[in-house]
Structure formats: C-alpha cells, structure tokens
C-alpha cells in the first residue's frame, strides 16, 4: 500500500509541475513532467505501472489543462506502450543514452498530440511544439536520478 502511495505522490508532483505558472518565455519549453515520471515508473516497475496507469494519468492532465477528454490519455498510453516495449534494453543504458532514447519516444508522443490538436483546429503555427521534447530529454538524467532516489528511499518494489 505504501508503495502505491509513493508512486501516486510522484504522479501528483508531476501534475503540479505541469500546471505550475512559468514566465511566458519559458512556457514554450515546459518539460513533459508527467510523461517523464510515467516513463520512469514503467521502466522501473513494469509489473506495477502500465497502460491503465498511463490512461488515468492522461485523463488527469486532460482535466487539468481543460482540453479534449482522452487526448492526453491516448498520448500517455502510447508512451507507456513504447516504454514497455523498450524497458529491458533502456535499463542497461547509461543516462545519456537513455536521454537519446527519450527523444524519439517523447517526440512521437508530441507529434501525436499535435495531430490530435490539429483535428480540433488548435494547431501551433511553428515547430516550437517540439521544444518540450528537447528540454525533457535534457532533464531526463536528473528526473531519473531523483525518482530512483525516491524509489530506493521508500523501498518501492
């Protein structure tokens, strides 16, 4: 029970970071906090965190952003699915290589989000929509290290 609470709290912190106010200039490069936390837990504990968790987390971010219900749920489920396919390989990589793997995983998710947004008529006009992918990949080693520390500190199995 305590393990589920710790995992849930990391998702709650990621949701808070996702909606935390930022300066306008930095808003374009807001890291994909929820996607990174989801990717970590799917990679670390694929038997506990999977597609259902990703779907629920995506619905939560849809509610927080006030966007079409299920849009982010589909994207988060895609991220979880890709991480489930790759988790045994990625775990063995050094952090800088994991960051390089996160680029296409998060990039595909962001492009799917762009496509879903364009279906509703709210497509961003520039390629700056890919900036969060780059920022998230750069932050991945730190997010990974913090979450691994939390996992070890609270003995999450």
TIVO-2410 file (N, C-alpha, C; in nm, 3 decimals):
# residues 157
REC num residu      c1      c2      c3 atome chaine
REC   1      X   0.083  -0.119   0.000     N      A
REC   1      X   0.000   0.000   0.000    CA      A
REC   1      X   0.087   0.125   0.000     C      A
REC   2      X   0.194   0.123   0.081     N      A
REC   2      X   0.282   0.239   0.088    CA      A
REC   2      X   0.351   0.262  -0.046     C      A
REC   3      X   0.384   0.154  -0.116     N      A
REC   3      X   0.448   0.167  -0.247    CA      A
REC   3      X   0.358   0.241  -0.346     C      A
REC   4      X   0.231   0.206  -0.348     N      A
REC   4      X   0.136   0.272  -0.437    CA      A
REC   4      X   0.121   0.420  -0.401     C      A
REC   5      X   0.126   0.451  -0.273     N      A
REC   5      X   0.116   0.590  -0.229    CA      A
REC   5      X   0.235   0.671  -0.279     C      A
REC   6      X   0.354   0.616  -0.270     N      A
REC   6      X   0.474   0.687  -0.315    CA      A
REC   6      X   0.468   0.710  -0.466     C      A
REC   7      X   0.430   0.609  -0.541     N      A
REC   7      X   0.417   0.624  -0.686    CA      A
REC   7      X   0.311   0.729  -0.718     C      A
REC   8      X   0.198   0.722  -0.651     N      A
REC   8      X   0.092   0.820  -0.672    CA      A
REC   8      X   0.136   0.962  -0.640     C      A
REC   9      X   0.216   0.977  -0.535     N      A
REC   9      X   0.265   1.111  -0.500    CA      A
REC   9      X   0.359   1.167  -0.606     C      A
REC  10      X   0.441   1.081  -0.666     N      A
REC  10      X   0.529   1.131  -0.773    CA      A
REC  10      X   0.447   1.176  -0.894     C      A
REC  11      X   0.338   1.104  -0.922     N      A
REC  11      X   0.249   1.147  -1.030    CA      A
REC  11      X   0.181   1.279  -0.994     C      A
REC  12      X   0.142   1.295  -0.868     N      A
REC  12      X   0.078   1.420  -0.824    CA      A
REC  12      X   0.175   1.537  -0.836     C      A
REC  13      X   0.300   1.516  -0.799     N      A
REC  13      X   0.400   1.623  -0.813    CA      A
REC  13      X   0.420   1.656  -0.961     C      A
REC  14      X   0.423   1.555  -1.047     N      A
REC  14      X   0.438   1.580  -1.190    CA      A
REC  14      X   0.320   1.659  -1.245     C      A
REC  15      X   0.200   1.627  -1.198     N      A
REC  15      X   0.082   1.703  -1.241    CA      A
REC  15      X   0.091   1.848  -1.194     C      A
REC  16      X   0.137   1.868  -1.072     N      A
REC  16      X   0.152   2.005  -1.021    CA      A
REC  16      X   0.257   2.082  -1.101     C      A
REC  17      X   0.368   2.018  -1.131     N      A
REC  17      X   0.471   2.083  -1.211    CA      A
REC  17      X   0.422   2.114  -1.353     C      A
REC  18      X   0.329   2.034  -1.402     N      A
REC  18      X   0.276   2.053  -1.537    CA      A
REC  18      X   0.188   2.177  -1.548     C      A
REC  19      X   0.127   2.218  -1.438     N      A
REC  19      X   0.039   2.335  -1.442    CA      A
REC  19      X   0.093   2.454  -1.363     C      A
REC  20      X   0.212   2.439  -1.306     N      A
REC  20      X   0.272   2.547  -1.230    CA      A
REC  20      X   0.298   2.667  -1.321     C      A
REC  21      X   0.265   2.788  -1.275     N      A
REC  21      X   0.289   2.906  -1.359    CA      A
REC  21      X   0.438   2.924  -1.388     C      A
REC  22      X   0.465   2.962  -1.512     N      A
REC  22      X   0.602   2.988  -1.556    CA      A
REC  22      X   0.604   3.118  -1.634     C      A
REC  23      X   0.720   3.183  -1.644     N      A
REC  23      X   0.728   3.301  -1.730    CA      A
REC  23      X   0.692   3.266  -1.875     C      A
REC  24      X   0.639   3.361  -1.945     N      A
REC  24      X   0.589   3.338  -2.081    CA      A
REC  24      X   0.697   3.281  -2.173     C      A
REC  25      X   0.819   3.332  -2.160     N      A
REC  25      X   0.927   3.285  -2.246    CA      A
REC  25      X   0.960   3.137  -2.221     C      A
REC  26      X   0.947   3.093  -2.097     N      A
REC  26      X   0.979   2.954  -2.063    CA      A
REC  26      X   0.862   2.859  -2.085     C      A
REC  27      X   0.744   2.914  -2.100     N      A
REC  27      X   0.623   2.831  -2.115    CA      A
REC  27      X   0.631   2.742  -2.239     C      A
REC  28      X   0.692   2.792  -2.346     N      A
REC  28      X   0.702   2.714  -2.470    CA      A
REC  28      X   0.787   2.587  -2.453     C      A
REC  29      X   0.882   2.591  -2.361     N      A
REC  29      X   0.969   2.477  -2.340    CA      A
REC  29      X   0.938   2.400  -2.213     C      A
REC  30      X   0.814   2.411  -2.164     N      A
REC  30      X   0.777   2.341  -2.041    CA      A
REC  30      X   0.805   2.191  -2.055     C      A
REC  31      X   0.883   2.135  -1.963     N      A
REC  31      X   0.913   1.991  -1.973    CA      A
REC  31      X   0.786   1.907  -1.963     C      A
REC  32      X   0.794   1.791  -2.019     N      A
REC  32      X   0.682   1.696  -2.016    CA      A
REC  32      X   0.695   1.613  -1.888     C      A
REC  33      X   0.664   1.676  -1.775     N      A
REC  33      X   0.687   1.616  -1.643    CA      A
REC  33      X   0.614   1.483  -1.627     C      A
REC  34      X   0.486   1.484  -1.659     N      A
REC  34      X   0.406   1.363  -1.640    CA      A
REC  34      X   0.457   1.249  -1.729     C      A
REC  35      X   0.494   1.282  -1.851     N      A
REC  35      X   0.545   1.179  -1.942    CA      A
REC  35      X   0.677   1.121  -1.890     C      A
REC  36      X   0.762   1.205  -1.833     N      A
REC  36      X   0.890   1.155  -1.781    CA      A
REC  36      X   0.869   1.069  -1.657     C      A
REC  37      X   0.780   1.110  -1.568     N      A
REC  37      X   0.753   1.029  -1.448    CA      A
REC  37      X   0.690   0.896  -1.489     C      A
REC  38      X   0.597   0.901  -1.582     N      A
REC  38      X   0.536   0.778  -1.631    CA      A
REC  38      X   0.641   0.687  -1.695     C      A
REC  39      X   0.727   0.743  -1.778     N      A
REC  39      X   0.831   0.663  -1.843    CA      A
REC  39      X   0.922   0.598  -1.740     C      A
REC  40      X   0.958   0.673  -1.636     N      A
REC  40      X   1.045   0.616  -1.534    CA      A
REC  40      X   0.979   0.497  -1.465     C      A
REC  41      X   0.855   0.516  -1.418     N      A
REC  41      X   0.790   0.410  -1.342    CA      A
REC  41      X   0.760   0.287  -1.429     C      A
REC  42      X   0.727   0.309  -1.556     N      A
REC  42      X   0.705   0.195  -1.645    CA      A
REC  42      X   0.836   0.121  -1.668     C      A
REC  43      X   0.946   0.194  -1.680     N      A
REC  43      X   1.075   0.131  -1.700    CA      A
REC  43      X   1.121   0.060  -1.572     C      A
REC  44      X   1.100   0.122  -1.457     N      A
REC  44      X   1.149   0.065  -1.331    CA      A
REC  44      X   1.061  -0.048  -1.280     C      A
REC  45      X   0.929  -0.030  -1.289     N      A
REC  45      X   0.834  -0.128  -1.234    CA      A
REC  45      X   0.725  -0.161  -1.337     C      A
REC  46      X   0.760  -0.229  -1.445     N      A
REC  46      X   0.659  -0.256  -1.548    CA      A
REC  46      X   0.545  -0.345  -1.501     C      A
REC  47      X   0.567  -0.421  -1.395     N      A
REC  47      X   0.462  -0.507  -1.341    CA      A
REC  47      X   0.361  -0.429  -1.256     C      A
REC  48      X   0.394  -0.305  -1.216     N      A
REC  48      X   0.305  -0.224  -1.132    CA      A
REC  48      X   0.245  -0.106  -1.206     C      A
REC  49      X   0.322  -0.045  -1.294     N      A
REC  49      X   0.278   0.075  -1.366    CA      A
REC  49      X   0.275   0.041  -1.514     C      A
REC  50      X   0.156   0.055  -1.573     N      A
REC  50      X   0.143   0.017  -1.713    CA      A
REC  50      X   0.044   0.104  -1.787     C      A
REC  51      X  -0.028   0.042  -1.877     N      A
REC  51      X  -0.117   0.115  -1.966    CA      A
REC  51      X  -0.236   0.178  -1.892     C      A
REC  52      X  -0.291   0.108  -1.794     N      A
REC  52      X  -0.404   0.164  -1.719    CA      A
REC  52      X  -0.361   0.288  -1.640     C      A
REC  53      X  -0.246   0.281  -1.576     N      A
REC  53      X  -0.194   0.396  -1.504    CA      A
REC  53      X  -0.171   0.513  -1.600     C      A
REC  54      X  -0.117   0.484  -1.717     N      A
REC  54      X  -0.093   0.588  -1.817    CA      A
REC  54      X  -0.224   0.652  -1.861     C      A
REC  55      X  -0.326   0.571  -1.881     N      A
REC  55      X  -0.456   0.622  -1.924    CA      A
REC  55      X  -0.514   0.715  -1.817     C      A
REC  56      X  -0.510   0.673  -1.692     N      A
REC  56      X  -0.564   0.754  -1.582    CA      A
REC  56      X  -0.485   0.884  -1.567     C      A
REC  57      X  -0.352   0.875  -1.577     N      A
REC  57      X  -0.268   0.996  -1.567    CA      A
REC  57      X  -0.299   1.091  -1.682     C      A
REC  58      X  -0.319   1.037  -1.801     N      A
REC  58      X  -0.355   1.120  -1.915    CA      A
REC  58      X  -0.490   1.188  -1.898     C      A
REC  59      X  -0.586   1.117  -1.842     N      A
REC  59      X  -0.716   1.179  -1.815    CA      A
REC  59      X  -0.702   1.291  -1.713     C      A
REC  60      X  -0.616   1.271  -1.614     N      A
REC  60      X  -0.594   1.375  -1.513    CA      A
REC  60      X  -0.535   1.500  -1.575     C      A
REC  61      X  -0.441   1.486  -1.666     N      A
REC  61      X  -0.380   1.604  -1.728    CA      A
REC  61      X  -0.479   1.670  -1.824     C      A
REC  62      X  -0.566   1.590  -1.887     N      A
REC  62      X  -0.672   1.649  -1.970    CA      A
REC  62      X  -0.763   1.738  -1.886     C      A
REC  63      X  -0.799   1.691  -1.769     N      A
REC  63      X  -0.884   1.770  -1.680    CA      A
REC  63      X  -0.811   1.896  -1.635     C      A
REC  64      X  -0.685   1.883  -1.598     N      A
REC  64      X  -0.608   1.999  -1.552    CA      A
REC  64      X  -0.590   2.104  -1.662     C      A
REC  65      X  -0.563   2.060  -1.784     N      A
REC  65      X  -0.544   2.153  -1.895    CA      A
REC  65      X  -0.675   2.201  -1.955     C      A
REC  66      X  -0.784   2.132  -1.924     N      A
REC  66      X  -0.914   2.170  -1.981    CA      A
REC  66      X  -0.921   2.142  -2.130     C      A
REC  67      X  -0.857   2.037  -2.174     N      A
REC  67      X  -0.858   2.003  -2.315    CA      A
REC  67      X  -0.952   1.887  -2.341     C      A
REC  68      X  -0.959   1.845  -2.466     N      A
REC  68      X  -1.049   1.737  -2.504    CA      A
REC  68      X  -1.019   1.613  -2.421     C      A
REC  69      X  -1.123   1.557  -2.362     N      A
REC  69      X  -1.110   1.444  -2.272    CA      A
REC  69      X  -1.060   1.322  -2.347     C      A
REC  70      X  -0.947   1.268  -2.306     N      A
REC  70      X  -0.890   1.149  -2.366    CA      A
REC  70      X  -0.772   1.177  -2.457     C      A
REC  71      X  -0.749   1.302  -2.490     N      A
REC  71      X  -0.640   1.339  -2.581    CA      A
REC  71      X  -0.504   1.303  -2.521     C      A
REC  72      X  -0.476   1.351  -2.401     N      A
REC  72      X  -0.350   1.319  -2.336    CA      A
REC  72      X  -0.349   1.174  -2.286     C      A
REC  73      X  -0.467   1.120  -2.259     N      A
REC  73      X  -0.474   0.980  -2.216    CA      A
REC  73      X  -0.420   0.889  -2.326     C      A
REC  74      X  -0.456   0.918  -2.450     N      A
REC  74      X  -0.405   0.840  -2.563    CA      A
REC  74      X  -0.254   0.856  -2.575     C      A
REC  75      X  -0.205   0.979  -2.559     N      A
REC  75      X  -0.062   1.005  -2.571    CA      A
REC  75      X   0.016   0.937  -2.459     C      A
REC  76      X  -0.034   0.945  -2.337     N      A
REC  76      X   0.035   0.881  -2.224    CA      A
REC  76      X   0.035   0.728  -2.239     C      A
REC  77      X  -0.073   0.675  -2.292     N      A
REC  77      X  -0.080   0.530  -2.315    CA      A
REC  77      X   0.022   0.489  -2.421     C      A
REC  78      X   0.040   0.572  -2.523     N      A
REC  78      X   0.140   0.544  -2.626    CA      A
REC  78      X   0.281   0.545  -2.565     C      A
REC  79      X   0.308   0.643  -2.478     N      A
REC  79      X   0.439   0.650  -2.412    CA      A
REC  79      X   0.462   0.525  -2.328     C      A
REC  80      X   0.361   0.485  -2.251     N      A
REC  80      X   0.374   0.366  -2.167    CA      A
REC  80      X   0.396   0.242  -2.253     C      A
REC  81      X   0.325   0.232  -2.363     N      A
REC  81      X   0.340   0.116  -2.450    CA      A
REC  81      X   0.482   0.109  -2.509     C      A
REC  82      X   0.534   0.225  -2.555     N      A
REC  82      X   0.670   0.225  -2.609    CA      A
REC  82      X   0.771   0.190  -2.501     C      A
REC  83      X   0.752   0.242  -2.380     N      A
REC  83      X   0.845   0.211  -2.272    CA      A
REC  83      X   0.836   0.064  -2.230     C      A
REC  84      X   0.715   0.007  -2.235     N      A
REC  84      X   0.702  -0.136  -2.204    CA      A
REC  84      X   0.776  -0.221  -2.307     C      A
REC  85      X   0.774  -0.177  -2.433     N      A
REC  85      X   0.847  -0.249  -2.537    CA      A
REC  85      X   0.998  -0.239  -2.518     C      A
REC  86      X   1.045  -0.126  -2.468     N      A
REC  86      X   1.188  -0.098  -2.464    CA      A
REC  86      X   1.251  -0.109  -2.326     C      A
REC  87      X   1.172  -0.129  -2.221     N      A
REC  87      X   1.225  -0.113  -2.086    CA      A
REC  87      X   1.343  -0.204  -2.053     C      A
REC  88      X   1.346  -0.325  -2.103     N      A
REC  88      X   1.457  -0.415  -2.070    CA      A
REC  88      X   1.589  -0.369  -2.132     C      A
REC  89      X   1.581  -0.308  -2.248     N      A
REC  89      X   1.702  -0.256  -2.311    CA      A
REC  89      X   1.744  -0.124  -2.248     C      A
REC  90      X   1.649  -0.035  -2.228     N      A
REC  90      X   1.681   0.100  -2.179    CA      A
REC  90      X   1.743   0.096  -2.041     C      A
REC  91      X   1.698   0.005  -1.956     N      A
REC  91      X   1.751  -0.003  -1.819    CA      A
REC  91      X   1.903  -0.019  -1.817     C      A
REC  92      X   1.957  -0.084  -1.917     N      A
REC  92      X   2.101  -0.112  -1.919    CA      A
REC  92      X   2.183   0.004  -1.974     C      A
REC  93      X   2.118   0.099  -2.037     N      A
REC  93      X   2.189   0.212  -2.097    CA      A
REC  93      X   2.236   0.310  -1.990     C      A
REC  94      X   2.347   0.379  -2.015     N      A
REC  94      X   2.382   0.491  -1.928    CA      A
REC  94      X   2.280   0.604  -1.946     C      A
REC  95      X   2.277   0.697  -1.852     N      A
REC  95      X   2.173   0.801  -1.853    CA      A
REC  95      X   2.175   0.885  -1.981     C      A
REC  96      X   2.294   0.913  -2.034     N      A
REC  96      X   2.296   0.996  -2.154    CA      A
REC  96      X   2.235   0.922  -2.273     C      A
REC  97      X   2.251   0.791  -2.279     N      A
REC  97      X   2.187   0.714  -2.386    CA      A
REC  97      X   2.037   0.702  -2.364     C      A
REC  98      X   1.997   0.692  -2.237     N      A
REC  98      X   1.854   0.692  -2.207    CA      A
REC  98      X   1.790   0.823  -2.254     C      A
REC  99      X   1.862   0.934  -2.236     N      A
REC  99      X   1.811   1.063  -2.283    CA      A
REC  99      X   1.791   1.062  -2.434     C      A
REC 100      X   1.884   0.998  -2.505     N      A
REC 100      X   1.870   0.990  -2.651    CA      A
REC 100      X   1.752   0.903  -2.692     C      A
REC 101      X   1.722   0.800  -2.613     N      A
REC 101      X   1.606   0.716  -2.640    CA      A
REC 101      X   1.477   0.793  -2.609     C      A
REC 102      X   1.482   0.877  -2.507     N      A
REC 102      X   1.363   0.953  -2.471    CA      A
REC 102      X   1.325   1.055  -2.580     C      A
REC 103      X   1.423   1.101  -2.657     N      A
REC 103      X   1.392   1.196  -2.766    CA      A
REC 103      X   1.287   1.142  -2.863     C      A
REC 104      X   1.307   1.025  -2.924     N      A
REC 104      X   1.203   0.977  -3.016    CA      A
REC 104      X   1.074   0.935  -2.945     C      A
REC 105      X   1.086   0.880  -2.824     N      A
REC 105      X   0.965   0.838  -2.752    CA      A
REC 105      X   0.876   0.960  -2.724     C      A
REC 106      X   0.935   1.063  -2.666     N      A
REC 106      X   0.858   1.184  -2.636    CA      A
REC 106      X   0.823   1.260  -2.763     C      A
REC 107      X   0.911   1.254  -2.863     N      A
REC 107      X   0.884   1.322  -2.990    CA      A
REC 107      X   0.763   1.264  -3.061     C      A
REC 108      X   0.754   1.132  -3.065     N      A
REC 108      X   0.638   1.067  -3.128    CA      A
REC 108      X   0.511   1.105  -3.052     C      A
REC 109      X   0.520   1.107  -2.920     N      A
REC 109      X   0.403   1.146  -2.840    CA      A
REC 109      X   0.362   1.290  -2.868     C      A
REC 110      X   0.460   1.378  -2.879     N      A
REC 110      X   0.430   1.519  -2.904    CA      A
REC 110      X   0.371   1.539  -3.043     C      A
REC 111      X   0.419   1.464  -3.141     N      A
REC 111      X   0.365   1.474  -3.276    CA      A
REC 111      X   0.222   1.420  -3.280     C      A
REC 112      X   0.195   1.313  -3.206     N      A
REC 112      X   0.057   1.263  -3.196    CA      A
REC 112      X  -0.033   1.368  -3.132     C      A
REC 113      X   0.018   1.435  -3.029     N      A
REC 113      X  -0.059   1.541  -2.964    CA      A
REC 113      X  -0.085   1.656  -3.061     C      A
REC 114      X   0.014   1.690  -3.143     N      A
REC 114      X  -0.003   1.794  -3.245    CA      A
REC 114      X  -0.111   1.753  -3.344     C      A
REC 115      X  -0.107   1.628  -3.386     N      A
REC 115      X  -0.207   1.580  -3.481    CA      A
REC 115      X  -0.347   1.586  -3.421     C      A
REC 116      X  -0.360   1.542  -3.294     N      A
REC 116      X  -0.491   1.548  -3.229    CA      A
REC 116      X  -0.537   1.692  -3.212     C      A
REC 117      X  -0.445   1.782  -3.181     N      A
REC 117      X  -0.482   1.924  -3.170    CA      A
REC 117      X  -0.522   1.981  -3.305     C      A
REC 118      X  -0.456   1.939  -3.413     N      A
REC 118      X  -0.490   1.992  -3.544    CA      A
REC 118      X  -0.628   1.945  -3.589     C      A
REC 119      X  -0.671   1.828  -3.540     N      A
REC 119      X  -0.805   1.781  -3.572    CA      A
REC 119      X  -0.912   1.871  -3.511     C      A
REC 120      X  -0.879   1.933  -3.399     N      A
REC 120      X  -0.974   2.024  -3.333    CA      A
REC 120      X  -0.956   2.168  -3.377     C      A
REC 121      X  -0.856   2.194  -3.462     N      A
REC 121      X  -0.835   2.329  -3.514    CA      A
REC 121      X  -0.746   2.417  -3.428     C      A
REC 122      X  -0.675   2.360  -3.334     N      A
REC 122      X  -0.589   2.443  -3.248    CA      A
REC 122      X  -0.442   2.401  -3.261     C      A
REC 123      X  -0.392   2.408  -3.381     N      A
REC 123      X  -0.255   2.366  -3.408    CA      A
REC 123      X  -0.160   2.484  -3.389     C      A
REC 124      X  -0.045   2.461  -3.321     N      A
REC 124      X   0.052   2.569  -3.309    CA      A
REC 124      X   0.115   2.601  -3.444     C      A
REC 125      X   0.148   2.728  -3.469     N      A
REC 125      X   0.194   2.769  -3.601    CA      A
REC 125      X   0.340   2.737  -3.631     C      A
REC 126      X   0.421   2.700  -3.534     N      A
REC 126      X   0.564   2.680  -3.557    CA      A
REC 126      X   0.609   2.544  -3.506     C      A
REC 127      X   0.735   2.516  -3.530     N      A
REC 127      X   0.794   2.391  -3.482    CA      A
REC 127      X   0.834   2.399  -3.335     C      A
REC 128      X   0.801   2.507  -3.268     N      A
REC 128      X   0.836   2.519  -3.127    CA      A
REC 128      X   0.761   2.419  -3.040     C      A
REC 129      X   0.662   2.350  -3.096     N      A
REC 129      X   0.591   2.249  -3.017    CA      A
REC 129      X   0.683   2.132  -2.984     C      A
REC 130      X   0.797   2.119  -3.053     N      A
REC 130      X   0.893   2.013  -3.023    CA      A
REC 130      X   0.994   2.053  -2.915     C      A
REC 131      X   0.995   2.179  -2.875     N      A
REC 131      X   1.089   2.225  -2.773    CA      A
REC 131      X   1.073   2.150  -2.640     C      A
REC 132      X   0.950   2.121  -2.593     N      A
REC 132      X   0.939   2.043  -2.468    CA      A
REC 132      X   1.004   1.906  -2.476     C      A
REC 133      X   1.009   1.847  -2.594     N      A
REC 133      X   1.073   1.716  -2.611    CA      A
REC 133      X   1.223   1.728  -2.584     C      A
REC 134      X   1.284   1.830  -2.639     N      A
REC 134      X   1.429   1.851  -2.620    CA      A
REC 134      X   1.460   1.883  -2.475     C      A
REC 135      X   1.380   1.972  -2.416     N      A
REC 135      X   1.400   2.009  -2.275    CA      A
REC 135      X   1.383   1.886  -2.186     C      A
REC 136      X   1.283   1.805  -2.213     N      A
REC 136      X   1.258   1.685  -2.132    CA      A
REC 136      X   1.372   1.585  -2.145     C      A
REC 137      X   1.423   1.568  -2.266     N      A
REC 137      X   1.535   1.475  -2.286    CA      A
REC 137      X   1.660   1.523  -2.213     C      A
REC 138      X   1.681   1.654  -2.210     N      A
REC 138      X   1.796   1.709  -2.138    CA      A
REC 138      X   1.779   1.690  -1.987     C      A
REC 139      X   1.655   1.703  -1.938     N      A
REC 139      X   1.629   1.689  -1.795    CA      A
REC 139      X   1.618   1.543  -1.749     C      A
REC 140      X   1.608   1.450  -1.843     N      A
REC 140      X   1.586   1.310  -1.809    CA      A
REC 140      X   1.685   1.254  -1.706     C      A
REC 141      X   1.817   1.278  -1.719     N      A
REC 141      X   1.908   1.221  -1.619    CA      A
REC 141      X   1.877   1.267  -1.476     C      A
REC 142      X   1.837   1.391  -1.459     N      A
REC 142      X   1.805   1.442  -1.326    CA      A
REC 142      X   1.673   1.386  -1.276     C      A
REC 143      X   1.573   1.379  -1.363     N      A
REC 143      X   1.444   1.322  -1.324    CA      A
REC 143      X   1.463   1.175  -1.288     C      A
REC 144      X   1.537   1.103  -1.367     N      A
REC 144      X   1.565   0.962  -1.341    CA      A
REC 144      X   1.634   0.946  -1.205     C      A
REC 145      X   1.736   1.028  -1.180     N      A
REC 145      X   1.812   1.017  -1.054    CA      A
REC 145      X   1.725   1.049  -0.933     C      A
REC 146      X   1.642   1.151  -0.943     N      A
REC 146      X   1.553   1.187  -0.831    CA      A
REC 146      X   1.452   1.076  -0.806     C      A
REC 147      X   1.391   1.025  -0.911     N      A
REC 147      X   1.291   0.919  -0.893    CA      A
REC 147      X   1.354   0.789  -0.845     C      A
REC 148      X   1.475   0.759  -0.890     N      A
REC 148      X   1.544   0.641  -0.841    CA      A
REC 148      X   1.576   0.658  -0.692     C      A
REC 149      X   1.615   0.779  -0.652     N      A
REC 149      X   1.640   0.807  -0.510    CA      A
REC 149      X   1.515   0.790  -0.427     C      A
REC 150      X   1.402   0.839  -0.478     N      A
REC 150      X   1.273   0.821  -0.407    CA      A
REC 150      X   1.240   0.673  -0.398     C      A
REC 151      X   1.260   0.602  -0.507     N      A
REC 151      X   1.229   0.458  -0.507    CA      A
REC 151      X   1.313   0.381  -0.406     C      A
REC 152      X   1.440   0.415  -0.399     N      A
REC 152      X   1.527   0.347  -0.304    CA      A
REC 152      X   1.500   0.390  -0.160     C      A
REC 153      X   1.474   0.519  -0.140     N      A
REC 153      X   1.449   0.572  -0.006    CA      A
REC 153      X   1.326   0.509   0.057     C      A
REC 154      X   1.220   0.493  -0.022     N      A
REC 154      X   1.095   0.439   0.031    CA      A
REC 154      X   1.077   0.290  -0.001     C      A
REC 155      X   1.180   0.226  -0.054     N      A
REC 155      X   1.178   0.081  -0.083    CA      A
REC 155      X   1.056   0.041  -0.167     C      A
REC 156      X   1.037   0.114  -0.276     N      A
REC 156      X   0.925   0.083  -0.366    CA      A
REC 156      X   0.964  -0.034  -0.453     C      A
REC 157      X   0.884  -0.140  -0.444     N      A
REC 157      X   0.911  -0.263  -0.520    CA      A
REC 157      X   0.797  -0.295  -0.615     C      A
***
